[in-house]
Amino acid sequence: MRRFLREILKKQLSNSVSLDIVIRIHKSFYKANIRQIEVEIKNLIKGLPI
């Protein structure tokens, strides 16, 4: 799960952005939900003041 989230963040944020992002996982997820989680993370990143 951490690896998956790290890859999404790497793709969405450029290397020039110097932010520390803490993601707390409250429950596990299944492979069938990966697309939904990816969309949610992307929407959260759009809301960051970058």
MMTF fields as JSON, N, C-alpha, C and O atoms, coordinates in Angstrom:
{
  "mmtfVersion": "1.0.0",
  "mmtfProducer": "UNKNOWN",
  "numBonds": 199,
  "numAtoms": 200,
  "numGroups": 50,
  "numChains": 1,
  "numModels": 1,
  "chainsPerModel": [1],
  "groupsPerChain": [50],
  "chainIdList": ["A"],
  "bondAtomList": [4, 2, 8, 6, 12, 10, 16, 14, 20, 18, 24, 22, 28, 26, 32, 30, 36, 34, 40, 38, 44, 42, 48, 46, 52, 50, 56, 54, 60, 58, 64, 62, 68, 66, 72, 70, 76, 74, 80, 78, 84, 82, 88, 86, 92, 90, 96, 94, 100, 98, 104, 102, 108, 106, 112, 110, 116, 114, 120, 118, 124, 122, 128, 126, 132, 130, 136, 134, 140, 138, 144, 142, 148, 146, 152, 150, 156, 154, 160, 158, 164, 162, 168, 166, 172, 170, 176, 174, 180, 178, 184, 182, 188, 186, 192, 190, 196, 194],
  "bondOrderList": [1, 1, 1, 1, 1, 1, 1, 1, 1, 1, 1, 1, 1, 1, 1, 1, 1, 1, 1, 1, 1, 1, 1, 1, 1, 1, 1, 1, 1, 1, 1, 1, 1, 1, 1, 1, 1, 1, 1, 1, 1, 1, 1, 1, 1, 1, 1, 1, 1],
  "groupList": [{"groupName": "MET", "atomNameList": ["N", "CA", "C", "O"], "elementList": ["N", "C", "C", "O"], "formalChargeList": [0, 0, 0, 0], "bondAtomList": [1, 0, 2, 1, 3, 2], "bondOrderList": [1, 1, 2], "singleLetterCode": "M", "chemCompType": "L-PEPTIDE LINKING"}, {"groupName": "ARG", "atomNameList": ["N", "CA", "C", "O"], "elementList": ["N", "C", "C", "O"], "formalChargeList": [0, 0, 0, 0], "bondAtomList": [1, 0, 2, 1, 3, 2], "bondOrderList": [1, 1, 2], "singleLetterCode": "R", "chemCompType": "L-PEPTIDE LINKING"}, {"groupName": "PHE", "atomNameList": ["N", "CA", "C", "O"], "elementList": ["N", "C", "C", "O"], "formalChargeList": [0, 0, 0, 0], "bondAtomList": [1, 0, 2, 1, 3, 2], "bondOrderList": [1, 1, 2], "singleLetterCode": "F", "chemCompType": "L-PEPTIDE LINKING"}, {"groupName": "LEU", "atomNameList": ["N", "CA", "C", "O"], "elementList": ["N", "C", "C", "O"], "formalChargeList": [0, 0, 0, 0], "bondAtomList": [1, 0, 2, 1, 3, 2], "bondOrderList": [1, 1, 2], "singleLetterCode": "L", "chemCompType": "L-PEPTIDE LINKING"}, {"groupName": "GLU", "atomNameList": ["N", "CA", "C", "O"], "elementList": ["N", "C", "C", "O"], "formalChargeList": [0, 0, 0, 0], "bondAtomList": [1, 0, 2, 1, 3, 2], "bondOrderList": [1, 1, 2], "singleLetterCode": "E", "chemCompType": "L-PEPTIDE LINKING"}, {"groupName": "ILE", "atomNameList": ["N", "CA", "C", "O"], "elementList": ["N", "C", "C", "O"], "formalChargeList": [0, 0, 0, 0], "bondAtomList": [1, 0, 2, 1, 3, 2], "bondOrderList": [1, 1, 2], "singleLetterCode": "I", "chemCompType": "L-PEPTIDE LINKING"}, {"groupName": "LYS", "atomNameList": ["N", "CA", "C", "O"], "elementList": ["N", "C", "C", "O"], "formalChargeList": [0, 0, 0, 0], "bondAtomList": [1, 0, 2, 1, 3, 2], "bondOrderList": [1, 1, 2], "singleLetterCode": "K", "chemCompType": "L-PEPTIDE LINKING"}, {"groupName": "GLN", "atomNameList": ["N", "CA", "C", "O"], "elementList": ["N", "C", "C", "O"], "formalChargeList": [0, 0, 0, 0], "bondAtomList": [1, 0, 2, 1, 3, 2], "bondOrderList": [1, 1, 2], "singleLetterCode": "Q", "chemCompType": "L-PEPTIDE LINKING"}, {"groupName": "SER", "atomNameList": ["N", "CA", "C", "O"], "elementList": ["N", "C", "C", "O"], "formalChargeList": [0, 0, 0, 0], "bondAtomList": [1, 0, 2, 1, 3, 2], "bondOrderList": [1, 1, 2], "singleLetterCode": "S", "chemCompType": "L-PEPTIDE LINKING"}, {"groupName": "ASN", "atomNameList": ["N", "CA", "C", "O"], "elementList": ["N", "C", "C", "O"], "formalChargeList": [0, 0, 0, 0], "bondAtomList": [1, 0, 2, 1, 3, 2], "bondOrderList": [1, 1, 2], "singleLetterCode": "N", "chemCompType": "L-PEPTIDE LINKING"}, {"groupName": "VAL", "atomNameList": ["N", "CA", "C", "O"], "elementList": ["N", "C", "C", "O"], "formalChargeList": [0, 0, 0, 0], "bondAtomList": [1, 0, 2, 1, 3, 2], "bondOrderList": [1, 1, 2], "singleLetterCode": "V", "chemCompType": "L-PEPTIDE LINKING"}, {"groupName": "ASP", "atomNameList": ["N", "CA", "C", "O"], "elementList": ["N", "C", "C", "O"], "formalChargeList": [0, 0, 0, 0], "bondAtomList": [1, 0, 2, 1, 3, 2], "bondOrderList": [1, 1, 2], "singleLetterCode": "D", "chemCompType": "L-PEPTIDE LINKING"}, {"groupName": "HIS", "atomNameList": ["N", "CA", "C", "O"], "elementList": ["N", "C", "C", "O"], "formalChargeList": [0, 0, 0, 0], "bondAtomList": [1, 0, 2, 1, 3, 2], "bondOrderList": [1, 1, 2], "singleLetterCode": "H", "chemCompType": "L-PEPTIDE LINKING"}, {"groupName": "TYR", "atomNameList": ["N", "CA", "C", "O"], "elementList": ["N", "C", "C", "O"], "formalChargeList": [0, 0, 0, 0], "bondAtomList": [1, 0, 2, 1, 3, 2], "bondOrderList": [1, 1, 2], "singleLetterCode": "Y", "chemCompType": "L-PEPTIDE LINKING"}, {"groupName": "ALA", "atomNameList": ["N", "CA", "C", "O"], "elementList": ["N", "C", "C", "O"], "formalChargeList": [0, 0, 0, 0], "bondAtomList": [1, 0, 2, 1, 3, 2], "bondOrderList": [1, 1, 2], "singleLetterCode": "A", "chemCompType": "L-PEPTIDE LINKING"}, {"groupName": "GLY", "atomNameList": ["N", "CA", "C", "O"], "elementList": ["N", "C", "C", "O"], "formalChargeList": [0, 0, 0, 0], "bondAtomList": [1, 0, 2, 1, 3, 2], "bondOrderList": [1, 1, 2], "singleLetterCode": "G", "chemCompType": "PEPTIDE LINKING"}, {"groupName": "PRO", "atomNameList": ["N", "CA", "C", "O"], "elementList": ["N", "C", "C", "O"], "formalChargeList": [0, 0, 0, 0], "bondAtomList": [1, 0, 2, 1, 3, 2], "bondOrderList": [1, 1, 2], "singleLetterCode": "P", "chemCompType": "L-PEPTIDE LINKING"}],
  "groupTypeList": [0, 1, 1, 2, 3, 1, 4, 5, 3, 6, 6, 7, 3, 8, 9, 8, 10, 8, 3, 11, 5, 10, 5, 1, 5, 12, 6, 8, 2, 13, 6, 14, 9, 5, 1, 7, 5, 4, 10, 4, 5, 6, 9, 3, 5, 6, 15, 3, 16, 5],
  "groupIdList": [1, 2, 3, 4, 5, 6, 7, 8, 9, 10, 11, 12, 13, 14, 15, 16, 17, 18, 19, 20, 21, 22, 23, 24, 25, 26, 27, 28, 29, 30, 31, 32, 33, 34, 35, 36, 37, 38, 39, 40, 41, 42, 43, 44, 45, 46, 47, 48, 49, 50],
  "secStructList": [7, 2, 2, 2, 2, 2, 2, 2, 2, 2, 2, 2, 1, 7, 6, 6, 7, 7, 7, 7, 7, 7, 7, 7, 7, 7, 1, 7, 7, 7, 4, 4, 4, 2, 2, 2, 2, 2, 2, 2, 2, 2, 2, 2, 2, 2, 6, 1, 7, 7],
  "xCoordList": [0.815, 0.0, 0.869, 0.608, 1.886, 2.782, 3.459, 3.567, 3.906, 4.581, 3.641, 4.031, 2.415, 1.408, 1.172, 1.163, 0.983, 0.75, 1.973, 1.84, 3.148, 4.375, 4.492, 4.896, 4.143, 4.218, 3.215, 3.539, 2.025, 1.024, 1.542, 1.458, 2.077, 2.58, 3.759, 3.876, 4.623, 5.772, 5.329, 5.919, 4.293, 3.787, 3.09, 3.164, 2.419, 1.613, 2.399, 2.067, 3.432, 4.205, 5.539, 6.196, 5.931, 7.226, 8.341, 8.087, 9.549, 10.695, 11.031, 11.687, 10.587, 10.9, 10.043, 10.34, 8.987, 8.114, 8.776, 9.112, 8.956, 9.575, 8.532, 8.423, 7.788, 6.753, 6.962, 7.399, 6.654, 6.58, 5.099, 4.327, 4.715, 3.322, 3.22, 3.937, 2.318, 2.094, 0.722, -0.28, 0.687, -0.566, -0.763, 0.072, -1.866, -2.19, -3.254, -4.337, -2.941, -3.863, -4.694, -4.148, -6.004, -6.881, -7.384, -7.747, -7.408, -7.826, -7.182, -6.771, -7.096, -6.486, -7.476, -8.664, -6.975, -7.85, -7.559, -6.509, -8.497, -8.375, -7.967, -8.157, -7.412, -6.963, -8.085, -7.84, -9.282, -10.422, -10.676, -11.298, -10.209, -10.451, -9.295, -9.345, -8.273, -7.077, -7.402, -6.914, -8.21, -8.541, -9.257, -8.95, -10.189, -10.928, -9.985, -10.113, -9.057, -8.098, -7.166, -6.843, -6.737, -5.864, -6.557, -5.935, -7.818, -8.576, -8.708, -8.573, -8.967, -9.105, -7.8, -7.811, -6.678, -5.371, -5.083, -4.601, -5.372, -5.145, -5.977, -5.486, -7.212, -8.07, -7.543, -7.621, -7.018, -6.445, -5.201, -4.985, -4.39, -3.179, -3.536, -2.843, -4.604, -5.041, -5.382, -5.25, -5.812, -6.178, -5.009, -5.192, -3.797, -2.616, -2.201, -2.314, -1.725, -1.263, 0.158, 1.119, 0.27, 1.59, 1.825, 2.877],
  "yCoordList": [-1.182, 0.0, 1.26, 2.196, 1.281, 2.448, 2.662, 3.79, 1.59, 1.68, 2.245, 3.097, 1.77, 2.243, 3.74, 4.477, 4.189, 5.608, 6.45, 7.557, 5.937, 6.659, 6.872, 7.945, 5.864, 5.97, 6.993, 7.761, 7.013, 8.003, 9.409, 10.292, 9.61, 10.936, 11.34, 12.503, 10.398, 10.691, 11.154, 12.068, 10.519, 10.882, 12.233, 12.972, 12.564, 13.778, 15.022, 16.125, 14.86, 16.004, 16.064, 15.041, 17.258, 17.403, 17.346, 17.504, 17.127, 17.039, 18.389, 18.439, 19.472, 20.797, 21.16, 22.124, 20.393, 20.662, 20.111, 18.929, 20.986, 20.54, 20.522, 21.453, 19.453, 19.261, 17.93, 16.959, 17.892, 16.62, 16.292, 17.074, 15.152, 14.738, 13.496, 12.516, 13.554, 12.412, 11.849, 12.563, 10.579, 9.904, 8.817, 7.927, 8.905, 7.896, 6.977, 7.421, 5.713, 4.716, 4.175, 3.733, 4.211, 3.745, 2.329, 1.635, 1.901, 0.529, 0.062, 0.877, -1.23, -1.774, -1.677, -1.43, -1.873, -1.832, -3.014, -3.651, -3.285, -4.393, -3.89, -2.717, -4.768, -4.398, -3.82, -2.968, -4.261, -3.762, -2.278, -1.617, -1.747, -0.347, 0.574, 1.763, 0.07, 0.874, 2.115, 3.2, 1.981, 3.127, 4.223, 5.406, 3.839, 4.786, 5.528, 6.738, 4.818, 5.422, 6.371, 7.448, 5.974, 6.833, 8.151, 9.211, 8.101, 9.317, 10.191, 11.412, 9.588, 10.352, 11.05, 12.214, 10.348, 10.953, 12.104, 13.154, 11.92, 12.984, 14.212, 15.335, 14.029, 15.157, 15.87, 17.095, 15.133, 15.747, 16.558, 17.636, 16.046, 16.753, 18.061, 19.066, 18.046, 19.265, 20.371, 21.55, 20.017, 20.992, 21.585, 22.507, 21.059, 21.585, 22.933, 23.159, 23.827, 25.136, 25.058, 25.488, 24.52, 24.334, 25.402, 25.422],
  "zCoordList": [0.0, 0.0, 0.0, -0.755, 0.835, 0.868, -0.472, -0.952, -1.06, -2.355, -3.414, -4.212, -3.412, -4.358, -4.191, -5.177, -2.975, -2.722, -3.066, -3.588, -2.777, -3.104, -4.609, -5.057, -5.38, -6.845, -7.374, -8.28, -6.833, -7.251, -6.966, -7.819, -5.767, -5.407, -6.282, -6.668, -6.594, -7.446, -8.831, -9.407, -9.357, -10.685, -10.675, -11.657, -9.588, -9.521, -9.126, -9.56, -8.313, -7.837, -8.559, -8.754, -8.951, -9.603, -8.562, -7.368, -9.006, -8.101, -7.466, -6.426, -8.082, -7.554, -6.338, -5.633, -6.095, -4.948, -3.69, -3.615, -2.707, -1.465, -0.348, 0.45, -0.323, 0.696, 1.384, 0.765, 2.642, 3.352, 3.477, 4.031, 2.97, 3.01, 3.879, 3.675, 4.85, 5.731, 5.402, 5.433, 5.092, 4.797, 5.837, 5.997, 6.529, 7.535, 6.968, 6.585, 6.919, 6.396, 7.555, 8.566, 7.404, 8.471, 8.24, 9.19, 7.0, 6.724, 5.431, 4.604, 5.261, 4.054, 2.89, 3.092, 1.685, 0.52, -0.389, -0.298, -1.251, -2.182, -3.552, -3.873, -4.351, -5.688, -6.532, -7.386, -6.31, -7.075, -6.826, -7.657, -5.708, -5.342, -5.702, -5.387, -6.341, -6.614, -7.432, -7.117, -8.467, -9.329, -8.523, -8.676, -7.685, -6.859, -5.909, -5.728, -5.316, -4.388, -5.129, -4.628, -6.317, -7.118, -7.46, -7.381, -7.835, -8.147, -6.907, -6.994, -5.767, -4.52, -4.154, -3.754, -4.285, -3.981, -4.938, -4.512, -6.221, -7.204, -6.877, -6.999, -6.469, -6.103, -4.856, -4.771, -3.908, -2.717, -3.069, -2.516, -3.981, -4.393, -5.108, -4.948, -5.886, -6.579, -5.599, -5.929, -4.413, -3.4, -2.632, -1.836, -2.868, -2.153, -2.713, -3.918, -1.868, -2.344, -2.918, -2.28, -4.098, -4.72, -5.761, -6.399]
}
